[in-house]
Amino acid sequence: MRRLWAVLLCWGLLAPALAADISYMVIEQVEPFQIVTRDDPMHGGLVTEIVRQVFHGSPHRIHPIVAPGPRMASLRSSGQTPNWLSYGARPWLQPGWQMSQQPIFSWHHVLAVPRSSRFRYHRLRDLFEQQLILMHGYDYPGLDNYLRSKSAQGRIIDQRALSQDSAIRMLRAGRGVGYVDTEMRLLYNLREQGLSPDDFRFYDLSAVIPVIDIHLMYDRSMPEEVKTLIDSRLAQMRQSGQLAAMVRHYRLH
């Protein structure tokens, strides 16, 4: 009995030292990946739900930080925010950043065209000299060279929107032949505006814009026990089918 009490006492002294404060970075206007309300920065969203599940029952404390994307990038790169946690992809990695071993989902880009439009997409050249609606501040690997092209024969004209909502409004107003976005975000925002996906044609752009695996991304100096927890929980969620079910929910609802 004395030995048992000694073990419990040691655990009680050690447990607080093992708990970490995690700065979870919530970027504004990236629904459905992170959904923020005025009163709740962790209201919902695919990434937020995955983070909640990863840390459920652990001693670690999640402290959300809400900011626009450029401000969040500055906080990560400057080292002002220790133990930060976000999401990202391998092409975004910078020194001092690390990714989870398991991807949490993959995204691919599609071209949305109103079903009433006469425009049809078959190959990349169909977009030459056409106007596309794209998001302000975003890069589009595979398209960027054509957006900057000096030749009219291979140039794609871009019309930039400040939000997904405004992009869809621009598309419906005919300010471009189509709108390029990740499929999950596009379907979500159509439904948020009360629109039916059946009123649009969706063209897969995977042959032009590479499919990207999205991981949890974090400060490389994060405690090793936190990194181990992230990887083990994500592996369990993938094996059980929980990750796939969460992705399916946000794709269809």
Contacts in CASP RR format, 6 or more apart in sequence:
PFRMAT RR
TARGET T0000
AUTHOR 0000-0000-0000
METHOD contacts of the structure
MODEL  1
MRRLWAVLLCWGLLAPALAADISYMVIEQVEPFQIVTRDDPMHGGLVTEI
VRQVFHGSPHRIHPIVAPGPRMASLRSSGQTPNWLSYGARPWLQPGWQMS
QQPIFSWHHVLAVPRSSRFRYHRLRDLFEQQLILMHGYDYPGLDNYLRSK
SAQGRIIDQRALSQDSAIRMLRAGRGVGYVDTEMRLLYNLREQGLSPDDF
RFYDLSAVIPVIDIHLMYDRSMPEEVKTLIDSRLAQMRQSGQLAAMVRHY
RLH
15 59 0 8 1.000
16 59 0 8 1.000
18 59 0 8 1.000
18 225 0 8 1.000
19 59 0 8 1.000
19 60 0 8 1.000
19 61 0 8 1.000
20 60 0 8 1.000
20 61 0 8 1.000
20 83 0 8 1.000
20 222 0 8 1.000
20 223 0 8 1.000
20 225 0 8 1.000
20 226 0 8 1.000
21 60 0 8 1.000
21 61 0 8 1.000
21 63 0 8 1.000
21 83 0 8 1.000
22 55 0 8 1.000
22 60 0 8 1.000
22 61 0 8 1.000
22 62 0 8 1.000
22 63 0 8 1.000
22 83 0 8 1.000
22 84 0 8 1.000
22 85 0 8 1.000
22 222 0 8 1.000
22 226 0 8 1.000
23 63 0 8 1.000
23 65 0 8 1.000
23 81 0 8 1.000
23 82 0 8 1.000
23 83 0 8 1.000
23 84 0 8 1.000
23 85 0 8 1.000
24 42 0 8 1.000
24 48 0 8 1.000
24 51 0 8 1.000
24 62 0 8 1.000
24 63 0 8 1.000
24 64 0 8 1.000
24 65 0 8 1.000
24 84 0 8 1.000
24 85 0 8 1.000
24 86 0 8 1.000
25 64 0 8 1.000
25 65 0 8 1.000
25 67 0 8 1.000
25 72 0 8 1.000
25 75 0 8 1.000
25 76 0 8 1.000
25 81 0 8 1.000
25 84 0 8 1.000
25 85 0 8 1.000
25 86 0 8 1.000
26 34 0 8 1.000
26 36 0 8 1.000
26 41 0 8 1.000
26 42 0 8 1.000
26 48 0 8 1.000
26 64 0 8 1.000
26 65 0 8 1.000
26 66 0 8 1.000
26 67 0 8 1.000
27 34 0 8 1.000
27 66 0 8 1.000
27 67 0 8 1.000
27 68 0 8 1.000
27 69 0 8 1.000
27 72 0 8 1.000
27 86 0 8 1.000
28 36 0 8 1.000
28 66 0 8 1.000
28 67 0 8 1.000
28 68 0 8 1.000
28 69 0 8 1.000
29 68 0 8 1.000
29 163 0 8 1.000
29 164 0 8 1.000
30 185 0 8 1.000
31 45 0 8 1.000
31 164 0 8 1.000
31 185 0 8 1.000
31 188 0 8 1.000
31 189 0 8 1.000
31 192 0 8 1.000
32 45 0 8 1.000
32 46 0 8 1.000
32 184 0 8 1.000
32 185 0 8 1.000
32 188 0 8 1.000
32 250 0 8 1.000
33 45 0 8 1.000
33 46 0 8 1.000
33 47 0 8 1.000
33 48 0 8 1.000
33 87 0 8 1.000
33 185 0 8 1.000
34 44 0 8 1.000
34 45 0 8 1.000
34 47 0 8 1.000
34 48 0 8 1.000
35 43 0 8 1.000
35 44 0 8 1.000
35 45 0 8 1.000
35 48 0 8 1.000
36 43 0 8 1.000
36 66 0 8 1.000
37 43 0 8 1.000
41 64 0 8 1.000
41 65 0 8 1.000
41 66 0 8 1.000
42 48 0 8 1.000
42 52 0 8 1.000
42 62 0 8 1.000
42 64 0 8 1.000
45 250 0 8 1.000
46 104 0 8 1.000
46 105 0 8 1.000
46 184 0 8 1.000
46 246 0 8 1.000
46 247 0 8 1.000
46 250 0 8 1.000
47 87 0 8 1.000
47 104 0 8 1.000
47 216 0 8 1.000
49 246 0 8 1.000
50 104 0 8 1.000
50 216 0 8 1.000
50 234 0 8 1.000
50 237 0 8 1.000
50 243 0 8 1.000
50 246 0 8 1.000
51 62 0 8 1.000
51 85 0 8 1.000
51 216 0 8 1.000
52 62 0 8 1.000
53 233 0 8 1.000
53 237 0 8 1.000
53 242 0 8 1.000
54 216 0 8 1.000
54 229 0 8 1.000
54 230 0 8 1.000
54 233 0 8 1.000
54 234 0 8 1.000
54 237 0 8 1.000
55 62 0 8 1.000
55 229 0 8 1.000
55 233 0 8 1.000
58 229 0 8 1.000
60 226 0 8 1.000
60 229 0 8 1.000
62 85 0 8 1.000
65 72 0 8 1.000
65 75 0 8 1.000
65 81 0 8 1.000
65 84 0 8 1.000
67 75 0 8 1.000
72 86 0 8 1.000
75 81 0 8 1.000
75 84 0 8 1.000
76 84 0 8 1.000
76 86 0 8 1.000
76 94 0 8 1.000
76 97 0 8 1.000
76 219 0 8 1.000
77 94 0 8 1.000
81 219 0 8 1.000
82 219 0 8 1.000
82 221 0 8 1.000
83 218 0 8 1.000
83 219 0 8 1.000
83 221 0 8 1.000
83 222 0 8 1.000
83 223 0 8 1.000
83 226 0 8 1.000
84 218 0 8 1.000
84 219 0 8 1.000
85 216 0 8 1.000
85 217 0 8 1.000
85 218 0 8 1.000
85 219 0 8 1.000
85 222 0 8 1.000
86 216 0 8 1.000
86 217 0 8 1.000
86 218 0 8 1.000
87 104 0 8 1.000
87 214 0 8 1.000
87 215 0 8 1.000
87 216 0 8 1.000
87 217 0 8 1.000
88 99 0 8 1.000
88 214 0 8 1.000
88 215 0 8 1.000
88 216 0 8 1.000
88 217 0 8 1.000
89 212 0 8 1.000
89 213 0 8 1.000
89 214 0 8 1.000
89 215 0 8 1.000
90 99 0 8 1.000
90 213 0 8 1.000
90 215 0 8 1.000
91 141 0 8 1.000
91 212 0 8 1.000
92 217 0 8 1.000
93 99 0 8 1.000
93 217 0 8 1.000
96 219 0 8 1.000
96 220 0 8 1.000
96 221 0 8 1.000
97 217 0 8 1.000
97 218 0 8 1.000
97 219 0 8 1.000
97 220 0 8 1.000
98 217 0 8 1.000
98 218 0 8 1.000
98 219 0 8 1.000
98 220 0 8 1.000
98 222 0 8 1.000
98 227 0 8 1.000
99 215 0 8 1.000
99 216 0 8 1.000
99 217 0 8 1.000
99 218 0 8 1.000
100 215 0 8 1.000
100 216 0 8 1.000
100 217 0 8 1.000
100 218 0 8 1.000
100 230 0 8 1.000
100 231 0 8 1.000
100 234 0 8 1.000
101 231 0 8 1.000
101 234 0 8 1.000
101 235 0 8 1.000
102 215 0 8 1.000
102 231 0 8 1.000
102 234 0 8 1.000
102 235 0 8 1.000
102 238 0 8 1.000
103 213 0 8 1.000
103 214 0 8 1.000
103 215 0 8 1.000
104 214 0 8 1.000
104 215 0 8 1.000
104 216 0 8 1.000
104 234 0 8 1.000
104 243 0 8 1.000
105 184 0 8 1.000
105 213 0 8 1.000
105 214 0 8 1.000
105 243 0 8 1.000
105 247 0 8 1.000
106 211 0 8 1.000
106 212 0 8 1.000
106 213 0 8 1.000
106 214 0 8 1.000
107 182 0 8 1.000
107 183 0 8 1.000
107 184 0 8 1.000
107 185 0 8 1.000
107 211 0 8 1.000
107 212 0 8 1.000
107 214 0 8 1.000
108 182 0 8 1.000
108 183 0 8 1.000
108 204 0 8 1.000
108 205 0 8 1.000
108 206 0 8 1.000
108 209 0 8 1.000
108 211 0 8 1.000
108 212 0 8 1.000
109 140 0 8 1.000
109 180 0 8 1.000
109 181 0 8 1.000
109 182 0 8 1.000
109 183 0 8 1.000
109 205 0 8 1.000
109 206 0 8 1.000
109 208 0 8 1.000
109 209 0 8 1.000
110 180 0 8 1.000
110 181 0 8 1.000
110 182 0 8 1.000
110 183 0 8 1.000
110 186 0 8 1.000
110 202 0 8 1.000
110 203 0 8 1.000
110 204 0 8 1.000
110 205 0 8 1.000
111 121 0 8 1.000
111 132 0 8 1.000
111 178 0 8 1.000
111 179 0 8 1.000
111 180 0 8 1.000
111 202 0 8 1.000
111 203 0 8 1.000
111 205 0 8 1.000
112 171 0 8 1.000
112 178 0 8 1.000
112 179 0 8 1.000
112 180 0 8 1.000
112 181 0 8 1.000
112 186 0 8 1.000
112 200 0 8 1.000
112 201 0 8 1.000
112 202 0 8 1.000
113 119 0 8 1.000
113 121 0 8 1.000
113 177 0 8 1.000
113 178 0 8 1.000
113 200 0 8 1.000
113 201 0 8 1.000
113 202 0 8 1.000
113 203 0 8 1.000
114 171 0 8 1.000
114 172 0 8 1.000
114 174 0 8 1.000
114 178 0 8 1.000
114 199 0 8 1.000
114 200 0 8 1.000
114 201 0 8 1.000
115 198 0 8 1.000
115 199 0 8 1.000
115 200 0 8 1.000
115 201 0 8 1.000
116 199 0 8 1.000
117 177 0 8 1.000
117 178 0 8 1.000
117 201 0 8 1.000
119 130 0 8 1.000
119 177 0 8 1.000
119 178 0 8 1.000
120 126 0 8 1.000
121 127 0 8 1.000
121 203 0 8 1.000
124 146 0 8 1.000
124 207 0 8 1.000
124 208 0 8 1.000
125 154 0 8 1.000
127 146 0 8 1.000
127 156 0 8 1.000
127 177 0 8 1.000
128 146 0 8 1.000
128 153 0 8 1.000
128 154 0 8 1.000
128 155 0 8 1.000
128 156 0 8 1.000
129 152 0 8 1.000
129 153 0 8 1.000
129 154 0 8 1.000
129 155 0 8 1.000
129 156 0 8 1.000
129 157 0 8 1.000
130 156 0 8 1.000
130 157 0 8 1.000
130 176 0 8 1.000
130 177 0 8 1.000
131 157 0 8 1.000
131 158 0 8 1.000
131 159 0 8 1.000
131 175 0 8 1.000
131 176 0 8 1.000
131 177 0 8 1.000
132 143 0 8 1.000
132 156 0 8 1.000
132 157 0 8 1.000
132 158 0 8 1.000
132 159 0 8 1.000
132 176 0 8 1.000
132 177 0 8 1.000
132 178 0 8 1.000
132 179 0 8 1.000
132 180 0 8 1.000
133 158 0 8 1.000
133 159 0 8 1.000
133 160 0 8 1.000
133 161 0 8 1.000
133 167 0 8 1.000
133 170 0 8 1.000
133 171 0 8 1.000
133 175 0 8 1.000
133 176 0 8 1.000
133 178 0 8 1.000
133 179 0 8 1.000
133 180 0 8 1.000
134 140 0 8 1.000
134 147 0 8 1.000
134 158 0 8 1.000
134 159 0 8 1.000
134 160 0 8 1.000
134 161 0 8 1.000
134 167 0 8 1.000
134 179 0 8 1.000
134 180 0 8 1.000
135 160 0 8 1.000
135 161 0 8 1.000
135 164 0 8 1.000
135 167 0 8 1.000
135 181 0 8 1.000
136 160 0 8 1.000
136 161 0 8 1.000
136 162 0 8 1.000
137 160 0 8 1.000
140 147 0 8 1.000
140 180 0 8 1.000
140 209 0 8 1.000
141 209 0 8 1.000
141 210 0 8 1.000
142 208 0 8 1.000
142 209 0 8 1.000
142 210 0 8 1.000
143 156 0 8 1.000
143 180 0 8 1.000
143 208 0 8 1.000
143 209 0 8 1.000
146 154 0 8 1.000
146 155 0 8 1.000
146 156 0 8 1.000
147 155 0 8 1.000
147 156 0 8 1.000
147 157 0 8 1.000
147 158 0 8 1.000
149 155 0 8 1.000
149 156 0 8 1.000
159 170 0 8 1.000
159 175 0 8 1.000
159 176 0 8 1.000
161 167 0 8 1.000
161 170 0 8 1.000
164 181 0 8 1.000
164 185 0 8 1.000
164 186 0 8 1.000
164 189 0 8 1.000
165 189 0 8 1.000
165 192 0 8 1.000
165 193 0 8 1.000
167 179 0 8 1.000
167 181 0 8 1.000
168 179 0 8 1.000
168 189 0 8 1.000
168 190 0 8 1.000
168 193 0 8 1.000
168 195 0 8 1.000
170 176 0 8 1.000
170 179 0 8 1.000
171 178 0 8 1.000
171 179 0 8 1.000
179 186 0 8 1.000
180 205 0 8 1.000
180 209 0 8 1.000
181 189 0 8 1.000
183 202 0 8 1.000
183 251 0 8 1.000
184 247 0 8 1.000
184 250 0 8 1.000
184 251 0 8 1.000
186 202 0 8 1.000
187 197 0 8 1.000
187 251 0 8 1.000
187 252 0 8 1.000
188 250 0 8 1.000
188 251 0 8 1.000
188 253 0 8 1.000
190 196 0 8 1.000
190 197 0 8 1.000
190 200 0 8 1.000
191 197 0 8 1.000
191 253 0 8 1.000
216 230 0 8 1.000
216 234 0 8 1.000
218 226 0 8 1.000
218 227 0 8 1.000
218 230 0 8 1.000
234 243 0 8 1.000
236 242 0 8 1.000
237 243 0 8 1.000
238 244 0 8 1.000
END
